[in-house]
Amino acid sequence: MRVAEDEAGPGANPKEHHCMSSCGSRKGVALLLGAFLYATSVFGAESVVLQLKWRHQFQFAGYYAAVEKGYFADADLEVTFMELSERANAVQSLVSGKADYVVTDASLPADLASGRRVVALAATFQHSPLAFLVLESSGIRSFRDLRGKNS
């Protein structure tokens, strides 16, 4: 496994690129692996860069496991995982040619609307994985309990 850090820069590559929305699930890994397998069956072995949507952490465990288990090697792929720096944008890494694939989030429609030529390969969550959290001491146990709460 190769690891790189990103500093997305200006510029655009006119070719279409591929994005992946929120990752970490087994389904997402399977879909990405399928895309990689298809690409290698058509084009032969290759090195690819996968831009993560943040720093190395557990949500990307499926990708790390695929490396450790040899799934990418079996597909004749050498995958480099690139962390996202604080001043970078994952889709910009893709558009600028620094990454071949990107794990991104719900900002993809905005990227498409701004004219970026990207293709969404997979959405690994059927619904947004956002959560509302409150302190246990708040007494709030359901959304109904939020009625009348202003702060």
Backbone as CSV, one residue per row, in Angstrom:
resi,resn,N_x,N_y,N_z,CA_x,CA_y,CA_z,C_x,C_y,C_z
1,MET,0.855,-1.177,0.000,0.000,0.000,0.000,0.888,1.223,0.000
2,ARG,0.597,2.133,-0.890,1.293,3.407,-0.911,0.371,4.465,-0.341
3,VAL,0.953,5.425,0.358,0.175,6.502,0.955,0.767,7.820,0.500
4,ALA,-0.085,8.737,0.106,0.369,10.056,-0.323,-0.503,11.099,0.333
5,GLU,0.029,12.298,0.456,-0.765,13.412,0.960,-1.053,14.333,-0.209
6,ASP,-2.182,15.010,-0.145,-2.633,15.818,-1.267,-2.566,17.301,-0.969
7,GLU,-2.235,18.049,-2.008,-2.389,19.496,-1.999,-3.014,19.830,-3.336
8,ALA,-4.330,19.789,-3.393,-5.024,20.025,-4.662,-4.680,21.410,-5.174
9,GLY,-4.336,21.473,-6.432,-3.948,22.737,-7.020,-4.918,23.163,-8.098
10,PRO,-4.695,24.323,-8.648,-5.582,24.816,-9.698,-5.370,24.041,-10.992
11,GLY,-6.259,24.232,-11.906,-6.147,23.573,-13.196,-7.221,22.522,-13.331
12,ALA,-7.532,22.180,-14.538,-8.556,21.176,-14.754,-8.127,20.249,-15.862
13,ASN,-8.451,19.033,-15.733,-8.196,18.034,-16.756,-9.507,17.833,-17.498
14,PRO,-9.540,17.953,-18.797,-10.813,17.888,-19.516,-11.440,16.501,-19.558
15,LYS,-10.676,15.452,-19.254,-11.286,14.124,-19.302,-12.255,13.934,-18.145
16,GLU,-13.201,13.014,-18.322,-14.156,12.739,-17.247,-13.453,11.997,-16.128
17,HIS,-13.927,12.178,-14.925,-13.326,11.569,-13.753,-14.389,10.798,-12.993
18,HIS,-13.950,10.060,-11.997,-14.862,9.205,-11.259,-14.838,9.537,-9.776
19,CYS,-16.029,9.674,-9.191,-16.182,9.981,-7.777,-16.913,8.851,-7.093
20,MET,-16.686,8.721,-5.806,-17.441,7.764,-5.018,-17.956,8.503,-3.799
21,SER,-19.212,8.414,-3.561,-19.825,9.094,-2.442,-19.630,8.284,-1.181
22,SER,-19.497,8.952,-0.065,-19.242,8.388,1.250,-18.937,6.907,1.263
23,CYS,-17.756,6.584,1.741,-17.336,5.185,1.669,-17.052,4.616,3.036
24,GLY,-16.681,3.363,3.065,-16.321,2.681,4.281,-17.095,1.396,4.416
25,SER,-18.231,1.281,3.802,-19.032,0.081,3.933,-18.510,-1.008,3.017
26,ARG,-18.880,-2.243,3.311,-18.491,-3.373,2.471,-19.016,-3.197,1.053
27,LYS,-20.229,-2.699,0.935,-20.831,-2.494,-0.383,-20.002,-1.506,-1.191
28,GLY,-19.566,-0.442,-0.566,-18.751,0.550,-1.258,-17.433,-0.026,-1.722
29,VAL,-16.791,-0.814,-0.864,-15.531,-1.451,-1.237,-15.755,-2.396,-2.404
30,ALA,-16.836,-3.169,-2.355,-17.139,-4.116,-3.435,-17.377,-3.386,-4.749
31,LEU,-18.109,-2.258,-4.700,-18.375,-1.501,-5.918,-17.099,-0.900,-6.484
32,LEU,-16.270,-0.344,-5.612,-15.021,0.232,-6.081,-14.109,-0.856,-6.622
33,LEU,-14.030,-1.981,-5.923,-13.207,-3.086,-6.386,-13.704,-3.571,-7.741
34,GLY,-15.018,-3.632,-7.917,-15.579,-4.036,-9.200,-15.166,-3.081,-10.312
35,ALA,-15.193,-1.786,-10.020,-14.766,-0.800,-11.018,-13.298,-0.983,-11.369
36,PHE,-12.470,-1.223,-10.342,-11.051,-1.463,-10.581,-10.848,-2.737,-11.401
37,LEU,-11.580,-3.796,-11.048,-11.448,-5.060,-11.772,-11.840,-4.884,-13.233
38,TYR,-12.917,-4.165,-13.478,-13.339,-3.903,-14.850,-12.255,-3.138,-15.595
39,ALA,-11.724,-2.102,-14.955,-10.700,-1.293,-15.610,-9.479,-2.136,-15.957
40,THR,-9.061,-3.028,-15.062,-7.883,-3.837,-15.353,-8.166,-4.882,-16.412
41,SER,-9.411,-5.378,-16.482,-9.720,-6.363,-17.518,-9.701,-5.725,-18.899
42,VAL,-9.977,-4.452,-18.964,-10.000,-3.743,-20.240,-8.626,-3.159,-20.574
43,PHE,-7.949,-2.591,-19.597,-6.730,-1.838,-19.856,-5.453,-2.483,-19.323
44,GLY,-5.525,-3.585,-18.600,-4.344,-4.205,-18.021,-3.989,-3.600,-16.675
45,ALA,-2.896,-4.074,-16.086,-2.483,-3.635,-14.747,-2.173,-2.142,-14.740
46,GLU,-2.441,-1.518,-13.601,-2.181,-0.088,-13.495,-2.017,0.340,-12.039
47,SER,-1.403,1.501,-11.898,-1.309,2.158,-10.596,-2.424,3.180,-10.538
48,VAL,-3.145,3.214,-9.430,-4.222,4.182,-9.277,-4.091,4.900,-7.944
49,VAL,-4.591,6.114,-7.915,-4.601,6.926,-6.699,-6.047,7.093,-6.263
50,LEU,-6.318,6.722,-5.028,-7.643,6.895,-4.431,-7.558,8.026,-3.416
51,GLN,-8.230,9.135,-3.722,-8.263,10.293,-2.826,-9.298,10.044,-1.747
52,LEU,-8.871,9.985,-0.515,-9.793,9.823,0.606,-10.464,11.157,0.887
53,LYS,-11.607,11.108,1.575,-12.290,12.379,1.858,-11.820,13.009,3.158
54,TRP,-10.856,12.396,3.810,-10.272,12.963,5.018,-8.987,12.226,5.321
55,ARG,-8.537,12.303,6.536,-7.321,11.620,6.961,-7.575,10.116,7.107
56,HIS,-6.483,9.354,7.179,-6.623,7.914,7.375,-7.376,7.662,8.680
57,GLN,-8.441,6.872,8.586,-9.233,6.544,9.765,-10.077,5.310,9.475
58,PHE,-10.830,4.867,10.472,-11.556,3.606,10.387,-12.554,3.545,9.239
59,GLN,-13.156,4.651,8.847,-14.162,4.602,7.796,-13.594,4.076,6.476
60,PHE,-12.295,4.051,6.325,-11.664,3.538,5.117,-11.084,2.133,5.321
61,ALA,-11.456,1.491,6.405,-10.908,0.176,6.741,-11.119,-0.847,5.634
62,GLY,-12.215,-0.767,4.938,-12.466,-1.706,3.848,-11.400,-1.628,2.766
63,TYR,-10.930,-0.433,2.469,-9.872,-0.282,1.471,-8.560,-0.861,1.988
64,TYR,-8.244,-0.573,3.262,-7.004,-1.083,3.835,-7.034,-2.610,3.890
65,ALA,-8.194,-3.158,4.232,-8.339,-4.618,4.281,-8.164,-5.213,2.889
66,ALA,-8.674,-4.541,1.863,-8.523,-5.034,0.499,-7.049,-5.112,0.102
67,VAL,-6.245,-4.170,0.585,-4.808,-4.211,0.326,-4.189,-5.391,1.075
68,GLU,-4.485,-5.483,2.374,-3.901,-6.543,3.207,-4.290,-7.933,2.734
69,LYS,-5.509,-8.082,2.252,-5.986,-9.387,1.775,-5.517,-9.688,0.356
70,GLY,-4.921,-8.705,-0.304,-4.391,-8.913,-1.643,-5.397,-8.762,-2.754
71,TYR,-6.578,-8.215,-2.463,-7.599,-8.073,-3.496,-7.151,-7.156,-4.633
72,PHE,-6.529,-6.037,-4.291,-6.057,-5.128,-5.330,-4.904,-5.766,-6.103
73,ALA,-3.987,-6.430,-5.396,-2.869,-7.098,-6.066,-3.374,-8.192,-7.005
74,ASP,-4.391,-8.933,-6.569,-4.982,-9.962,-7.425,-5.547,-9.364,-8.706
75,ALA,-5.943,-8.107,-8.639,-6.485,-7.414,-9.808,-5.389,-6.638,-10.546
76,ASP,-4.125,-6.917,-10.197,-2.977,-6.221,-10.801,-3.056,-4.716,-10.638
77,LEU,-3.437,-4.293,-9.439,-3.508,-2.867,-9.127,-2.554,-2.519,-8.009
78,GLU,-1.905,-1.402,-8.155,-1.142,-0.818,-7.058,-1.899,0.451,-6.679
79,VAL,-2.494,0.445,-5.487,-3.365,1.534,-5.067,-2.623,2.424,-4.071
80,THR,-2.632,3.701,-4.349,-2.090,4.695,-3.432,-3.265,5.420,-2.802
81,PHE,-3.282,5.489,-1.462,-4.326,6.216,-0.750,-3.785,7.601,-0.433
82,MET,-4.509,8.617,-0.837,-4.077,9.986,-0.612,-5.009,10.652,0.399
83,GLU,-4.430,11.081,1.525,-5.211,11.814,2.518,-5.595,13.176,1.967
84,LEU,-6.707,13.690,2.445,-7.138,15.024,2.050,-6.556,16.031,3.030
85,SER,-5.861,17.026,2.505,-5.328,18.066,3.386,-6.441,19.053,3.709
86,GLU,-6.261,19.829,4.742,-7.295,20.772,5.186,-7.622,21.818,4.136
87,ARG,-6.680,22.158,3.305,-6.916,23.217,2.323,-7.261,22.662,0.938
88,ALA,-7.504,21.363,0.840,-7.780,20.749,-0.455,-9.252,20.360,-0.588
89,ASN,-9.629,20.050,-1.794,-10.974,19.597,-2.122,-10.817,18.287,-2.880
90,ALA,-11.528,17.235,-2.440,-11.370,15.909,-3.038,-11.676,15.921,-4.531
91,VAL,-12.767,16.539,-4.921,-13.139,16.556,-6.336,-12.113,17.350,-7.140
92,GLN,-11.552,18.398,-6.560,-10.507,19.158,-7.254,-9.284,18.274,-7.504
93,SER,-8.969,17.378,-6.564,-7.862,16.438,-6.776,-8.125,15.566,-7.991
94,LEU,-9.365,15.196,-8.166,-9.765,14.373,-9.300,-9.680,15.164,-10.604
95,VAL,-10.280,16.323,-10.602,-10.330,17.160,-11.801,-8.924,17.589,-12.224
96,SER,-8.049,17.841,-11.271,-6.686,18.282,-11.594,-5.787,17.128,-12.023
97,GLY,-6.281,15.889,-11.896,-5.482,14.737,-12.312,-4.601,14.154,-11.229
98,LYS,-4.682,14.675,-10.017,-3.871,14.132,-8.923,-4.408,12.808,-8.402
99,ALA,-5.691,12.529,-8.624,-6.312,11.285,-8.172,-7.100,10.678,-9.324
100,ASP,-7.176,9.341,-9.315,-7.954,8.629,-10.325,-9.375,8.362,-9.853
101,TYR,-9.532,8.186,-8.552,-10.826,7.927,-7.923,-10.898,8.746,-6.650
102,VAL,-12.109,9.139,-6.270,-12.294,9.989,-5.100,-13.427,9.460,-4.240
103,VAL,-13.204,9.457,-2.943,-14.274,9.216,-1.978,-14.726,10.604,-1.560
104,THR,-16.002,10.908,-1.776,-16.476,12.248,-1.480,-17.780,12.175,-0.698
105,ASP,-18.455,13.274,-0.578,-19.665,13.318,0.244,-20.812,13.935,-0.533
106,ALA,-21.762,14.475,0.159,-22.974,15.013,-0.449,-22.745,16.292,-1.248
107,SER,-21.523,16.780,-1.321,-21.250,17.987,-2.099,-21.190,17.701,-3.601
108,LEU,-21.265,16.449,-3.991,-21.154,16.097,-5.406,-22.158,16.822,-6.302
109,PRO,-23.444,16.947,-5.934,-24.365,17.696,-6.808,-23.906,19.136,-7.056
110,ALA,-23.327,19.755,-6.065,-22.817,21.123,-6.246,-21.641,21.132,-7.223
111,ASP,-20.793,20.101,-7.138,-19.676,20.007,-8.075,-20.184,19.840,-9.502
112,LEU,-21.189,19.015,-9.664,-21.778,18.809,-10.992,-22.407,20.101,-11.507
113,ALA,-23.108,20.803,-10.633,-23.767,22.052,-11.017,-22.750,23.125,-11.412
114,SER,-21.553,23.056,-10.832,-20.530,24.052,-11.158,-19.786,23.711,-12.451
115,GLY,-20.200,22.629,-13.095,-19.615,22.310,-14.385,-18.489,21.306,-14.359
116,ARG,-18.170,20.765,-13.211,-17.112,19.758,-13.156,-17.609,18.477,-13.809
117,ARG,-16.811,17.941,-14.701,-17.205,16.743,-15.442,-16.756,15.514,-14.666
118,VAL,-17.614,15.042,-13.783,-17.324,13.861,-12.973,-18.453,12.861,-13.133
119,VAL,-18.160,11.618,-12.809,-19.146,10.551,-12.886,-19.219,9.888,-11.518
120,ALA,-20.412,9.799,-10.966,-20.597,9.116,-9.679,-20.679,7.620,-9.952
121,LEU,-19.763,6.853,-9.365,-19.748,5.411,-9.547,-20.667,4.699,-8.573
122,ALA,-20.753,5.207,-7.350,-21.543,4.504,-6.349,-21.889,5.429,-5.193
123,ALA,-23.032,5.178,-4.599,-23.418,5.809,-3.336,-23.533,4.659,-2.344
124,THR,-22.685,4.651,-1.347,-22.633,3.497,-0.457,-23.619,3.570,0.691
125,PHE,-24.285,4.692,0.834,-25.320,4.825,1.841,-26.618,5.165,1.134
126,GLN,-27.699,4.533,1.523,-28.987,4.863,0.922,-29.472,6.218,1.424
127,HIS,-29.142,6.528,2.668,-29.503,7.808,3.275,-28.239,8.426,3.838
128,SER,-28.259,9.723,4.025,-27.116,10.410,4.597,-26.804,9.848,5.978
129,PRO,-25.530,9.596,6.260,-25.167,9.032,7.555,-25.076,10.070,8.673
130,LEU,-25.741,11.204,8.507,-25.721,12.226,9.538,-26.528,11.777,10.753
131,ALA,-26.147,12.247,11.908,-26.840,11.868,13.137,-27.021,13.100,14.013
132,PHE,-28.100,13.113,14.775,-28.334,14.155,15.767,-27.982,13.572,17.126
133,LEU,-27.132,14.252,17.859,-26.723,13.788,19.178,-27.096,14.832,20.217
134,VAL,-27.524,14.369,21.372,-27.808,15.249,22.507,-27.201,14.621,23.749
135,LEU,-27.010,15.423,24.752,-26.527,14.883,26.018,-27.618,14.040,26.669
136,GLU,-27.241,12.968,27.309,-28.212,12.115,27.974,-28.998,12.909,29.010
137,SER,-28.331,13.869,29.643,-28.982,14.671,30.680,-30.039,15.633,30.126
138,SER,-30.139,15.792,28.798,-31.109,16.714,28.209,-32.544,16.218,28.344
139,GLY,-32.713,14.920,28.536,-34.055,14.351,28.619,-34.691,14.110,27.251
140,ILE,-34.011,14.467,26.194,-34.531,14.264,24.843,-34.277,12.817,24.438
141,ARG,-35.359,12.112,24.074,-35.250,10.704,23.692,-35.760,10.438,22.273
142,SER,-36.460,11.428,21.687,-36.972,11.283,20.324,-37.090,12.672,19.708
143,PHE,-37.391,12.730,18.412,-37.556,14.020,17.748,-38.723,14.809,18.342
144,ARG,-39.742,14.112,18.785,-40.889,14.799,19.411,-40.456,15.614,20.617
145,ASP,-39.459,15.117,21.341,-38.983,15.817,22.528,-38.283,17.145,22.185
146,LEU,-38.022,17.381,20.911,-37.387,18.636,20.501,-38.390,19.791,20.421
147,ARG,-39.671,19.486,20.376,-40.683,20.543,20.304,-40.524,21.519,21.466
148,GLY,-40.529,22.786,21.109,-40.452,23.829,22.128,-39.048,24.111,22.619
149,LYS,-38.064,23.357,22.158,-36.668,23.583,22.579,-36.058,24.613,21.630
150,ASN,-35.526,25.663,22.188,-34.917,26.712,21.366,-33.399,26.699,21.437
151,SER,-32.859,26.028,22.397,-31.403,26.026,22.496,-30.924,24.717,23.060
